[in-house]
Amino acid sequence: MPQSKSSVWLGQMDRVVDEVLARVQGEIVLAIPLGIGKPNPLVNALYRRIKAMPERRLRLMTALSLERPVGKSALERNFLKPLLDRVFEDYPDLDYVKDARAGLLPANVAVHEFFFKTGDYLGNAQAQQHYVCTNYSFVVRDMMIQGVNLIMQAVAPAAPLQAGAPKRLSLSCNPELSFDLVEGLRAQGRPLLAVAMVNEQLPFMGGAAEASDGFFDLVLDAPGCSHAVFAPPNSAVGSADYAIGLHASSLVPDGGTLQIGIGSLGDAIAQALILRDRQPEAYGEILRGLCPAGLQGRELGPFKQGLYGCSEMFVNGFLRLIDAGIVRRLVFEDLDLQALAGIGLLGDAPDLNALLGLLQRGRVGAALSAHDLVYLQDHGLLRSDVSLQGGELCRGEIRCANDLLAPTSQACIAQHLLGERWRRAAVLHGGFFLGPRDFYQRLREMPEALRERIAMTRISHVNEIFDDGLGSEALKRAQRVKARFINTTMKMTLLGAAASDALESQQLVSGVGGQYNFVAQAHALPDARSILLLRSCYTNHGHLRSNIVWNYGHVTIPRHLRDIVITEYGVADLRGQSDSEVIKRLLAIADSRFQAELIRAAQAHGKLEPGYQLPAHCRRNLPQHLSEVLSPWRRSGQLPDYPFGTDLDADELKMARALKQLKAIADKPWASRGTLLRSLLSQRQAPAAYLQRLGLDGKLGLKDWVIKKLFVAQL
């Protein structure tokens, strides 16, 4: 978008806050990106200033406000402190988050989020009342309705900024909303101040994530602004997660399109895909153990064509799939090139066949025009230093006749003029990213040619197939073939409705995000599928409960959009099925401890015939059976606890496992009474450093002595 003036660069944070307060009259409605794109030091400075000015009002619009984890007990806090200091380094927490958690936001400040960090604001009346429920692709529209007049964002410089160097800035981790929001408000002539803060720790992402000069009105580049990026450590992947990931990975066709999310389930899917590609025999054997009814319809072979990633969130699992050479299918920002790619005529690098394919489609003429030349250079098919002179294509001393039909000209072009690599081509489109420390380090150190293949862009492009003004619907449809959009959910009713963001009480757990967008997109694309993952059951206050239920008082995905559902016990393909068949297929993947009562509920409501019996192989859906199937593969290393590494050292892993067992005992003390008694009588010892770290050394009271005995026994 053309800008009327260049950005103003400032080197003092207080000066930027002064400018904001002077330029934005009346109530400030501030939009900041979700996740790690927030300029934390600058937001804190503005927030502190507003707190001291009750005559000024601030409404803050955002999502996924992150802060360093805080242990719930003294034991957890003692364990976490050295780890957090190492992992999060100098990451500055957001002041408004701490006040919001404590219910201490001042009267002149309101915080509106459209997506919470999972479970963080349950029971927080202030946060629950100010939550804005919206689909991710509608957030820009809804922020404009709220009257946003200030946007702040952390940006990455192309290189350490020095005098005289080009001042190139990238929206890096969060181009997903800012471009559309700023351009939309300016197009309507509405007042807006756009402010960037340079953080040199953010990876520079080019292409659609790069901001033109003047996009931001003010740019803050000051000491103290560059800080560690929020980096949640990888979660351990348990057997249930691996079973879910293995089932999901067997539904991903070669040459297709993939979306996955963050956390242990995303890591499980990525590890399963890598195992499928590198050890297909072992992969098939594991699947046969998990699928007693057979492997009909499953994909078991390696990836010869590779996958293309289309995901609102670019996560560590995707980066590992790129490094493994699985996510490698190139898509192009041009319909003619994409059509050639779709029929297998485009290779990893430009070649003569691609040029002749464009000629055959009528995209370029036999004698290239100046327009044709720009087009071919823009996409990397011809070198950037090729020029048209008279009737010849020239590059230095090399001259080729401008006639694509002439064999001699074809040979000359193939030898001297073809580009070295495709431009404006990607193996992944993402809207924002978040990951562990080595994820960011890999992005920073990645060869530029590979980093160019990771296209960070607008959420309007990723989450919708309809024309967003940047790429036509036809192009998106051509790119997103055989798509598998994989999301997680919390609850599934027996008729196929999913609750993914809130509880029956309407307390928000997280948010809708882009889940609905991708589910709808899966139904709009002819060969796409929506896949919802959930663990079959969970423990709440020591009581085991099913996540597959007869009915639930909240719905995120309505039953008419039901498609594929996966638990650790299998796959339920619900598309196009009758209500009774949907019930039977979901019963088959429910935990067997709940199947009988679910059958009774369905029969009581007239949705399942009397006397229905589940097949025998579906009545063994129990953790013990799952463990029997997967334990050999876990011990052999194909299904490790941390497939992509961990920030915890060996001692911390031992301590973390013991603390997890300790928590399980505390949650179910009566059921664990045998373990409790054996622990108290045990004479085992723990390394002194462990006890010192946890504050369990020295003279202890009775309660801490019991905790110490339990902890040591679990080691």
DOPATI-272409 format. One line per 2 residues: their letters; for each residue x, y, z of C-alpha. Coordinates in nm, 2 decimals. Example, Ala and Ser with C-alpha at 12.3 -4.5 7.8 and 13.67 -1.06 7.14 Angstrom:
as) 1.23 -0.45 0.78 | 1.37 -0.11 0.71
END
This chain:
mp) 0.00 0.00 0.00 | 0.16 0.34 -0.09
qs) 0.25 0.55 0.21 | 0.25 0.93 0.22
ks) 0.55 0.96 0.44 | 0.84 0.77 0.60
sv) 0.84 0.63 0.95 | 0.97 0.84 1.23
wl) 1.24 0.66 1.43 | 1.28 0.74 1.80
gq) 1.53 0.61 2.05 | 1.36 0.68 2.38
md) 1.06 0.49 2.51 | 0.92 0.78 2.72
rv) 0.93 0.99 2.40 | 0.72 0.74 2.22
vd) 0.46 0.73 2.50 | 0.45 1.11 2.50
ev) 0.38 1.10 2.13 | 0.10 0.84 2.17
la) -0.07 1.05 2.44 | -0.04 1.36 2.24
rv) -0.15 1.22 1.91 | -0.44 0.99 2.02
qg) -0.70 1.21 2.16 | -0.96 1.09 2.41
ei) -1.00 0.72 2.47 | -0.71 0.50 2.35
vl) -0.83 0.18 2.19 | -0.50 -0.02 2.15
ai) -0.46 -0.33 1.94 | -0.16 -0.55 1.99
pl) -0.09 -0.89 1.83 | -0.16 -1.22 1.99
gi) 0.13 -1.43 2.13 | 0.48 -1.31 2.10
gk) 0.43 -1.01 1.86 | 0.35 -0.79 2.16
pn) 0.60 -0.51 2.23 | 0.60 -0.58 2.60
pl) 0.83 -0.30 2.73 | 0.64 -0.04 2.53
vn) 0.30 -0.17 2.63 | 0.41 -0.17 2.99
al) 0.53 0.18 2.97 | 0.20 0.30 2.82
yr) 0.00 0.10 3.07 | 0.19 0.24 3.37
ri) 0.14 0.59 3.24 | -0.23 0.55 3.19
ka) -0.27 0.39 3.54 | -0.14 0.72 3.68
mp) -0.38 0.93 3.46 | -0.73 0.84 3.57
er) -0.86 1.11 3.33 | -0.74 0.90 3.03
rl) -0.91 0.57 2.93 | -0.74 0.27 2.77
rl) -0.91 -0.02 2.60 | -0.67 -0.30 2.50
mt) -0.77 -0.55 2.22 | -0.55 -0.86 2.19
al) -0.53 -1.24 2.25 | -0.30 -1.50 2.40
sl) -0.13 -1.28 2.65 | 0.17 -1.48 2.77
er) 0.36 -1.47 3.09 | 0.63 -1.68 3.26
pv) 0.47 -1.99 3.43 | 0.41 -1.96 3.80
gk) 0.40 -2.27 4.02 | 0.08 -2.33 4.22
sa) 0.27 -2.44 4.53 | 0.60 -2.36 4.70
le) 0.73 -2.69 4.58 | 0.65 -2.61 4.21
rn) 0.79 -2.26 4.24 | 1.12 -2.39 4.38
fl) 1.15 -2.64 4.11 | 1.06 -2.40 3.83
kp) 1.27 -2.10 3.92 | 1.61 -2.21 3.79
ll) 1.44 -2.36 3.48 | 1.24 -2.05 3.40
dr) 1.55 -1.82 3.45 | 1.73 -2.03 3.20
vf) 1.45 -2.07 2.94 | 1.28 -1.73 2.96
ed) 1.60 -1.53 3.03 | 1.51 -1.16 3.03
yp) 1.15 -1.20 2.89 | 0.95 -0.92 3.05
dl) 0.60 -1.01 3.17 | 0.31 -0.78 3.08
dy) 0.19 -0.57 3.37 | -0.17 -0.57 3.26
vk) -0.17 -0.95 3.26 | -0.06 -0.96 3.63
da) -0.32 -0.71 3.72 | -0.59 -0.89 3.52
ra) -0.51 -1.22 3.69 | -0.54 -1.06 4.03
gl) -0.85 -0.87 3.94 | -0.67 -0.54 3.99
lp) -0.71 -0.36 3.66 | -0.77 0.01 3.72
an) -1.12 0.15 3.64 | -0.99 0.34 3.34
va) -0.84 0.03 3.17 | -1.03 -0.26 3.01
vh) -0.86 -0.56 2.84 | -1.06 -0.75 2.57
ef) -0.91 -1.08 2.45 | -1.05 -1.30 2.18
ff) -0.84 -1.60 2.28 | -0.71 -1.69 2.63
kt) -0.41 -1.90 2.72 | -0.58 -2.23 2.79
gd) -0.76 -2.23 3.13 | -0.58 -1.92 3.26
yl) -0.89 -1.71 3.32 | -1.14 -1.96 3.44
gn) -1.33 -1.80 3.73 | -1.18 -1.45 3.65
aq) -1.50 -1.24 3.62 | -1.32 -0.94 3.47
aq) -1.16 -1.14 3.19 | -1.47 -1.35 3.13
qh) -1.70 -1.04 3.10 | -1.46 -0.86 2.86
yv) -1.39 -1.16 2.63 | -1.48 -1.10 2.26
ct) -1.61 -1.41 2.09 | -1.51 -1.41 1.72
ny) -1.36 -1.63 1.45 | -1.00 -1.55 1.38
sf) -1.07 -1.43 1.03 | -1.33 -1.18 1.17
vv) -1.10 -1.02 1.43 | -1.00 -0.73 1.21
rd) -1.36 -0.65 1.14 | -1.45 -0.67 1.51
mm) -1.15 -0.46 1.61 | -1.26 -0.19 1.37
iq) -1.61 -0.20 1.52 | -1.45 -0.15 1.86
gv) -1.28 0.17 1.73 | -0.91 0.08 1.73
nl) -0.71 0.40 1.70 | -0.36 0.27 1.81
im) -0.17 -0.04 1.71 | 0.16 -0.14 1.86
qa) 0.38 -0.43 1.74 | 0.72 -0.58 1.80
va) 0.92 -0.61 1.47 | 1.24 -0.77 1.35
pa) 1.51 -0.58 1.17 | 1.67 -0.73 0.86
ap) 2.01 -0.69 1.03 | 2.16 -0.50 1.32
lq) 2.05 -0.14 1.24 | 2.35 0.08 1.17
ag) 2.38 0.43 1.04 | 2.33 0.43 0.66
ap) 2.20 0.08 0.65 | 1.85 0.01 0.49
kr) 1.59 0.01 0.76 | 1.40 -0.30 0.66
ls) 1.14 -0.43 0.92 | 0.94 -0.75 0.93
ls) 0.63 -0.83 1.13 | 0.81 -1.16 1.18
cn) 0.59 -1.38 1.41 | 0.27 -1.19 1.36
pe) 0.17 -1.05 1.02 | -0.16 -1.22 1.06
ls) -0.39 -0.92 1.15 | -0.18 -0.60 1.15
fd) -0.16 -0.54 0.77 | -0.54 -0.58 0.72
lv) -0.62 -0.37 1.03 | -0.39 -0.08 0.94
eg) -0.48 -0.08 0.57 | -0.85 -0.11 0.65
lr) -0.86 0.18 0.89 | -0.65 0.40 0.67
aq) -0.87 0.32 0.37 | -1.17 0.44 0.56
gr) -0.98 0.76 0.66 | -1.02 0.68 1.03
pl) -0.76 0.81 1.28 | -0.48 0.55 1.35
la) -0.14 0.57 1.50 | 0.08 0.26 1.41
va) 0.38 0.21 1.63 | 0.66 -0.05 1.60
mv) 0.92 -0.16 1.86 | 1.24 -0.32 1.73
ne) 1.33 -0.65 1.89 | 1.64 -0.80 1.74
ql) 1.57 -1.14 1.90 | 1.28 -1.19 1.66
pf) 1.36 -1.38 1.34 | 1.34 -1.17 1.03
mg) 1.08 -1.32 0.79 | 1.06 -1.16 0.45
ga) 0.81 -1.16 0.17 | 0.45 -1.08 0.28
ae) 0.57 -1.03 0.64 | 0.79 -0.73 0.55
as) 0.66 -0.39 0.62 | 0.72 -0.10 0.37
dg) 0.87 0.23 0.49 | 0.58 0.44 0.63
ff) 0.36 0.15 0.73 | 0.44 0.24 1.09
dl) 0.41 0.61 1.19 | 0.66 0.57 1.47
vl) 0.94 0.31 1.52 | 1.10 0.27 1.87
da) 1.46 0.14 1.86 | 1.60 0.18 2.20
pg) 1.81 -0.01 2.46 | 1.60 -0.25 2.66
cs) 1.35 -0.32 2.38 | 1.53 -0.63 2.25
ha) 1.46 -0.92 2.48 | 1.42 -1.29 2.48
vf) 1.12 -1.43 2.29 | 0.86 -1.62 2.49
ap) 0.96 -1.98 2.44 | 0.73 -2.25 2.60
pn) 0.93 -2.57 2.64 | 0.82 -2.88 2.46
sa) 0.56 -3.09 2.64 | 0.61 -3.46 2.70
vg) 0.42 -3.68 2.47 | 0.23 -3.96 2.64
sa) 0.10 -4.29 2.50 | -0.26 -4.16 2.45
dy) -0.12 -3.86 2.26 | 0.10 -4.09 2.05
ai) -0.20 -4.31 1.97 | -0.40 -4.01 1.85
gl) -0.11 -3.88 1.65 | -0.05 -4.21 1.48
ha) -0.41 -4.24 1.38 | -0.41 -3.88 1.25
ss) -0.09 -3.93 1.06 | -0.24 -4.23 0.87
lv) -0.51 -4.00 0.72 | -0.26 -3.76 0.56
pd) -0.22 -3.83 0.19 | 0.11 -3.78 0.01
gg) 0.10 -3.46 -0.20 | -0.16 -3.31 0.03
tl) -0.20 -3.01 0.26 | -0.16 -3.01 0.64
qi) -0.26 -2.81 0.94 | -0.15 -2.90 1.29
gi) -0.13 -2.72 1.63 | 0.10 -2.67 1.92
gs) 0.16 -2.89 2.21 | 0.20 -3.27 2.27
lg) -0.06 -3.37 2.01 | 0.10 -3.16 1.74
da) 0.44 -3.31 1.83 | 0.29 -3.66 1.83
ia) 0.15 -3.61 1.48 | 0.48 -3.47 1.35
qa) 0.68 -3.75 1.50 | 0.44 -4.01 1.36
li) 0.47 -3.86 1.01 | 0.85 -3.87 1.03
lr) 0.83 -4.23 1.15 | 0.60 -4.32 0.86
dr) 0.84 -4.16 0.61 | 1.16 -4.31 0.75
qp) 1.05 -4.64 0.90 | 0.73 -4.74 0.71
ea) 0.76 -5.10 0.82 | 0.77 -5.02 1.19
yg) 0.50 -4.76 1.14 | 0.27 -5.01 0.97
ei) 0.33 -5.26 1.25 | 0.24 -5.00 1.52
lr) -0.08 -4.91 1.33 | -0.18 -5.27 1.30
gl) -0.16 -5.30 1.68 | -0.37 -4.99 1.72
cp) -0.63 -5.09 1.46 | -0.78 -5.43 1.53
ag) -1.05 -5.38 1.27 | -0.78 -5.34 1.00
lq) -0.61 -5.06 0.81 | -0.86 -5.00 0.53
gr) -0.84 -4.63 0.41 | -0.51 -4.56 0.60
el) -0.20 -4.41 0.44 | 0.11 -4.60 0.54
gp) 0.37 -4.52 0.28 | 0.65 -4.26 0.27
fk) 0.62 -3.91 0.12 | 0.73 -3.91 -0.24
qg) 0.57 -3.58 -0.33 | 0.58 -3.42 0.01
ly) 0.33 -3.20 0.19 | 0.24 -2.83 0.19
gc) 0.16 -2.66 0.52 | -0.13 -2.42 0.55
se) -0.18 -2.34 0.92 | -0.27 -2.03 1.11
mf) 0.00 -2.13 1.36 | 0.35 -2.22 1.24
vn) 0.47 -2.45 1.52 | 0.78 -2.65 1.60
gf) 0.63 -2.97 1.46 | 0.61 -2.80 1.12
lr) 0.97 -2.69 1.14 | 1.08 -3.05 1.21
li) 0.87 -3.17 0.92 | 1.04 -2.91 0.69
da) 1.39 -3.02 0.82 | 1.29 -3.39 0.76
gi) 1.20 -3.31 0.40 | 0.83 -3.40 0.44
vr) 0.68 -3.06 0.42 | 0.84 -2.97 0.09
rl) 0.56 -2.94 -0.17 | 0.60 -2.60 -0.33
vf) 0.29 -2.39 -0.40 | 0.31 -2.08 -0.62
ed) 0.15 -1.73 -0.60 | 0.04 -1.76 -0.96
ld) -0.25 -1.97 -1.09 | -0.07 -2.08 -1.41
lq) 0.24 -2.19 -1.23 | 0.03 -2.37 -0.97
al) -0.16 -2.55 -1.24 | 0.16 -2.68 -1.38
ag) 0.28 -2.78 -1.04 | -0.05 -2.96 -0.98
ig) 0.02 -3.19 -1.28 | 0.38 -3.25 -1.18
ll) 0.55 -3.03 -1.45 | 0.74 -2.81 -1.20
gd) 1.05 -2.93 -1.03 | 1.24 -2.80 -0.73
ap) 1.41 -2.54 -0.95 | 1.31 -2.36 -1.27
dl) 1.37 -2.55 -1.59 | 1.29 -2.52 -1.96
na) 0.98 -2.74 -1.92 | 0.82 -2.49 -1.69
ll) 0.88 -2.21 -1.94 | 0.73 -2.42 -2.22
gl) 0.44 -2.51 -2.00 | 0.36 -2.14 -1.96
lq) 0.39 -2.09 -2.33 | 0.15 -2.38 -2.39
rg) -0.10 -2.23 -2.14 | -0.08 -1.89 -2.32
rv) 0.06 -1.72 -2.01 | 0.36 -1.60 -2.21
ga) 0.41 -1.55 -2.58 | 0.66 -1.73 -2.80
al) 0.84 -1.39 -2.83 | 0.86 -1.26 -2.47
sa) 0.72 -0.91 -2.41 | 0.86 -0.68 -2.15
hd) 0.56 -0.77 -1.93 | 0.64 -1.14 -1.98
lv) 1.00 -1.09 -1.88 | 0.90 -0.91 -1.56
yl) 0.66 -1.19 -1.47 | 0.92 -1.46 -1.53
qd) 1.18 -1.28 -1.33 | 0.94 -1.21 -1.05
hg) 0.88 -1.58 -1.00 | 1.25 -1.67 -1.05
ll) 1.21 -1.86 -1.38 | 1.46 -1.62 -1.55
rs) 1.76 -1.45 -1.39 | 1.71 -1.10 -1.27
dv) 1.99 -0.96 -1.50 | 1.82 -1.08 -1.82
sl) 1.71 -0.80 -2.05 | 1.53 -0.76 -2.38
qg) 1.73 -0.59 -2.65 | 1.58 -0.58 -2.99
ge) 1.48 -0.93 -3.08 | 1.71 -1.09 -2.83
lc) 1.72 -1.20 -2.46 | 2.05 -1.08 -2.32
rg) 2.26 -1.14 -2.01 | 2.60 -0.99 -2.03
ei) 2.77 -1.11 -2.34 | 2.52 -1.39 -2.38
rc) 2.24 -1.34 -2.64 | 1.96 -1.57 -2.72
an) 1.70 -1.52 -2.99 | 1.36 -1.42 -2.84
dl) 1.18 -1.72 -2.98 | 1.07 -1.99 -2.74
la) 0.97 -2.21 -3.04 | 1.32 -2.23 -3.18
pt) 1.52 -2.52 -3.05 | 1.85 -2.32 -3.06
sq) 1.69 -2.05 -2.85 | 1.55 -2.31 -2.60
ac) 1.90 -2.46 -2.56 | 2.05 -2.11 -2.50
ia) 1.79 -2.02 -2.24 | 1.82 -2.35 -2.06
qh) 2.20 -2.31 -2.04 | 2.24 -1.94 -1.96
ll) 1.92 -1.76 -1.86 | 1.72 -1.98 -1.62
ge) 1.69 -1.87 -1.26 | 1.86 -2.07 -0.98
rw) 1.55 -2.10 -0.76 | 1.18 -2.03 -0.76
rr) 1.07 -1.70 -0.61 | 0.72 -1.63 -0.45
aa) 0.69 -2.00 -0.38 | 0.63 -2.16 -0.04
vl) 0.62 -2.49 0.14 | 0.42 -2.34 0.42
hg) 0.19 -2.04 0.48 | 0.13 -1.94 0.84
gf) -0.02 -1.65 1.02 | 0.18 -1.65 1.35
fl) 0.44 -1.86 1.52 | 0.53 -1.97 1.87
gp) 0.77 -2.24 1.99 | 1.06 -2.34 2.21
rd) 1.40 -2.17 2.21 | 1.56 -2.39 1.95
fy) 1.27 -2.31 1.72 | 1.36 -1.94 1.71
qr) 1.73 -2.02 1.69 | 1.67 -2.24 1.39
lr) 1.47 -1.97 1.21 | 1.74 -1.71 1.28
em) 2.02 -1.94 1.15 | 1.83 -2.10 0.86
pe) 1.97 -2.04 0.51 | 1.78 -1.75 0.35
al) 1.68 -1.97 0.05 | 1.50 -2.21 0.29
re) 1.35 -1.94 0.51 | 1.20 -1.78 0.20
ri) 0.99 -2.10 0.16 | 0.82 -2.02 0.50
am) 0.57 -1.76 0.41 | 0.43 -1.57 0.71
tr) 0.13 -1.38 0.59 | -0.22 -1.25 0.67
is) -0.48 -1.47 0.85 | -0.73 -1.36 0.58
hv) -0.52 -1.55 0.33 | -0.46 -1.86 0.55
ne) -0.79 -1.92 0.72 | -1.03 -1.86 0.43
if) -1.04 -1.98 0.07 | -1.24 -1.69 -0.05
dd) -1.07 -1.40 -0.24 | -0.89 -1.18 0.01
gl) -0.76 -0.93 -0.24 | -0.42 -1.09 -0.25
gs) -0.48 -1.43 -0.40 | -0.79 -1.56 -0.59
ea) -1.01 -1.83 -0.45 | -0.91 -2.04 -0.76
lk) -0.54 -2.02 -0.66 | -0.61 -2.12 -0.30
ra) -0.82 -2.42 -0.42 | -0.54 -2.52 -0.65
qr) -0.28 -2.50 -0.37 | -0.48 -2.67 -0.09
vk) -0.54 -3.01 -0.25 | -0.61 -3.31 -0.03
ar) -0.61 -3.09 0.28 | -0.62 -3.24 0.63
fi) -0.70 -2.96 0.88 | -0.63 -3.11 1.22
nt) -0.75 -2.93 1.54 | -0.81 -3.03 1.90
tm) -1.14 -3.02 2.09 | -1.24 -3.08 2.46
km) -1.58 -3.25 2.43 | -1.76 -3.44 2.16
tl) -2.13 -3.52 2.18 | -2.25 -3.85 2.05
lg) -2.42 -3.67 1.77 | -2.10 -3.51 1.65
aa) -2.10 -3.15 1.80 | -1.77 -3.03 1.94
as) -1.70 -2.80 2.24 | -1.35 -2.66 2.20
da) -1.34 -2.32 2.37 | -1.57 -2.31 2.67
le) -1.74 -2.51 2.94 | -2.11 -2.58 2.99
sq) -2.11 -2.30 3.24 | -2.00 -2.07 2.95
ql) -1.67 -2.00 3.13 | -1.42 -1.95 2.85
vs) -1.12 -2.19 2.85 | -0.95 -2.05 2.54
gv) -1.13 -1.92 2.23 | -1.27 -2.02 1.90
gg) -0.96 -1.90 1.72 | -0.95 -2.03 1.37
qy) -1.10 -2.37 1.43 | -1.44 -2.29 1.28
nf) -1.26 -2.14 0.98 | -1.07 -2.46 0.90
va) -1.37 -2.68 0.97 | -1.58 -2.48 0.72
qa) -1.29 -2.47 0.48 | -1.26 -2.85 0.49
ha) -1.63 -2.88 0.38 | -1.58 -2.62 0.11
lp) -1.28 -2.79 -0.06 | -1.38 -3.10 -0.25
da) -1.11 -3.34 -0.12 | -1.04 -3.19 0.22
rs) -1.13 -3.33 0.56 | -1.17 -3.17 0.90
il) -1.01 -3.38 1.18 | -1.09 -3.31 1.54
ll) -0.87 -3.47 1.81 | -0.96 -3.54 2.17
rs) -0.85 -3.76 2.45 | -1.12 -4.00 2.54
cy) -1.14 -3.91 2.91 | -0.99 -3.69 3.17
tn) -0.95 -3.67 3.55 | -1.11 -3.39 3.74
hg) -1.06 -3.37 4.12 | -0.97 -3.74 4.13
hl) -1.28 -3.84 3.93 | -1.25 -4.00 3.58
rs) -1.49 -3.85 3.32 | -1.55 -3.91 2.96
ni) -1.49 -3.65 2.69 | -1.74 -3.82 2.47
vw) -2.08 -3.73 2.61 | -2.45 -3.76 2.52
ny) -2.51 -3.39 2.53 | -2.32 -3.07 2.63
gh) -2.44 -2.72 2.70 | -2.19 -2.54 2.47
vt) -2.10 -2.59 2.11 | -1.81 -2.46 1.90
ip) -1.86 -2.68 1.59 | -2.22 -2.77 1.53
rh) -2.32 -3.13 1.44 | -2.40 -3.05 1.08
lr) -2.03 -2.99 1.03 | -1.92 -3.32 1.18
di) -1.65 -3.49 0.99 | -1.36 -3.70 1.13
vi) -1.30 -3.75 1.51 | -1.00 -3.92 1.66
te) -0.93 -4.04 2.01 | -0.65 -4.27 2.13
yg) -0.88 -4.56 2.05 | -0.94 -4.50 1.68
va) -1.09 -4.30 1.40 | -1.46 -4.22 1.36
dl) -1.55 -4.10 1.01 | -1.88 -3.92 1.06
rg) -1.93 -3.74 0.73 | -2.26 -3.81 0.55
qs) -2.37 -4.07 0.82 | -2.71 -4.10 0.99
ds) -2.74 -4.01 1.35 | -2.75 -4.37 1.47
ev) -2.44 -4.45 1.27 | -2.26 -4.14 1.40
ik) -2.34 -4.26 1.76 | -2.21 -4.61 1.69
rl) -1.88 -4.48 1.54 | -1.82 -4.25 1.83
la) -1.90 -4.52 2.08 | -1.64 -4.74 1.91
ia) -1.36 -4.49 2.00 | -1.49 -4.40 2.35
ds) -1.32 -4.53 2.67 | -1.48 -4.86 2.75
rf) -1.55 -4.76 3.11 | -1.81 -4.52 2.97
qa) -1.96 -4.70 2.67 | -2.25 -4.87 2.86
el) -2.39 -4.55 3.00 | -2.35 -4.37 2.67
ir) -2.54 -4.65 2.49 | -2.82 -4.62 2.75
aa) -2.84 -4.25 2.70 | -2.86 -4.28 2.32
qa) -3.13 -4.55 2.35 | -3.33 -4.35 2.61
hg) -3.35 -4.06 2.36 | -3.46 -4.29 2.07
kl) -3.14 -4.24 1.87 | -3.00 -4.60 1.90
ep) -3.19 -4.92 1.85 | -3.26 -5.14 2.16
gy) -3.02 -5.42 2.22 | -2.73 -5.27 2.03
ql) -2.40 -5.44 2.10 | -2.06 -5.29 2.03
pa) -1.82 -5.51 1.83 | -1.59 -5.71 2.07
hc) -1.27 -5.53 1.96 | -1.42 -5.20 2.07
rr) -1.47 -5.32 2.43 | -1.10 -5.31 2.50
nl) -1.06 -4.93 2.49 | -0.86 -4.91 2.81
pq) -0.53 -4.74 2.90 | -0.38 -5.08 2.99
hl) -0.44 -5.22 2.64 | -0.30 -4.91 2.48
se) 0.01 -4.94 2.70 | 0.06 -5.30 2.59
vl) 0.05 -5.20 2.23 | 0.28 -4.90 2.25
sp) 0.52 -4.98 2.53 | 0.76 -5.18 2.30
wr) 0.79 -4.89 2.06 | 0.84 -4.64 2.34
rs) 1.12 -4.85 2.48 | 1.28 -4.89 2.14
gq) 1.30 -4.51 2.09 | 1.05 -4.47 1.80
lp) 0.80 -4.30 2.03 | 1.02 -4.10 2.27
dy) 0.89 -3.88 2.55 | 1.03 -3.57 2.39
pf) 1.06 -3.64 2.02 | 1.20 -3.29 1.95
gt) 1.41 -3.24 2.26 | 1.35 -3.06 2.58
dl) 1.48 -2.76 2.78 | 1.49 -2.98 3.09
da) 1.82 -3.14 3.18 | 1.85 -3.51 3.30
de) 1.81 -3.42 3.66 | 1.51 -3.19 3.60
lk) 1.34 -3.47 3.40 | 1.37 -3.71 3.69
ma) 1.24 -3.45 3.93 | 0.96 -3.35 3.70
ra) 0.84 -3.71 3.67 | 0.85 -3.76 4.04
lk) 0.66 -3.44 4.10 | 0.40 -3.55 3.85
ql) 0.35 -3.88 4.04 | 0.33 -3.68 4.36
ka) 0.05 -3.47 4.22 | -0.14 -3.78 4.11
ia) -0.12 -3.92 4.46 | -0.25 -3.59 4.60
dk) -0.54 -3.58 4.36 | -0.65 -3.94 4.46
pw) -0.52 -4.00 4.81 | -0.77 -4.27 4.90
as) -0.70 -4.47 4.57 | -0.33 -4.42 4.63
rg) -0.32 -4.52 4.99 | -0.10 -4.82 4.92
tl) 0.15 -4.61 4.74 | 0.13 -4.35 5.01
lr) 0.20 -4.60 5.29 | 0.50 -4.76 5.10
sl) 0.64 -4.42 5.04 | 0.63 -4.32 5.40
ls) 0.80 -4.65 5.50 | 1.06 -4.63 5.22
qr) 1.43 -4.57 5.32 | 1.53 -4.44 4.97
qa) 1.74 -4.13 4.95 | 1.74 -3.84 4.70
pa) 2.04 -3.64 4.58 | 2.10 -3.35 4.82
ay) 2.08 -3.10 4.53 | 1.73 -3.22 4.45
lq) 1.61 -3.16 4.80 | 1.79 -2.83 4.83
rl) 1.63 -2.70 4.51 | 1.28 -2.80 4.63
gl) 1.33 -2.65 4.97 | 1.30 -3.00 5.13
dg) 1.64 -3.00 5.30 | 1.72 -2.92 5.66
kl) 1.47 -2.94 5.95 | 1.11 -2.99 5.82
gl) 0.77 -2.98 5.97 | 0.54 -3.28 5.95
kd) 0.37 -3.18 5.62 | 0.70 -3.11 5.44
wv) 0.85 -3.43 5.58 | 0.56 -3.63 5.43
ik) 0.61 -3.45 5.09 | 0.98 -3.52 5.10
kl) 0.92 -3.89 5.16 | 0.66 -3.91 4.88
fv) 0.89 -3.72 4.64 | 1.19 -3.94 4.71
aq) 0.99 -4.26 4.67 | 0.87 -4.15 4.33
l) 1.22 -4.10 4.21
END
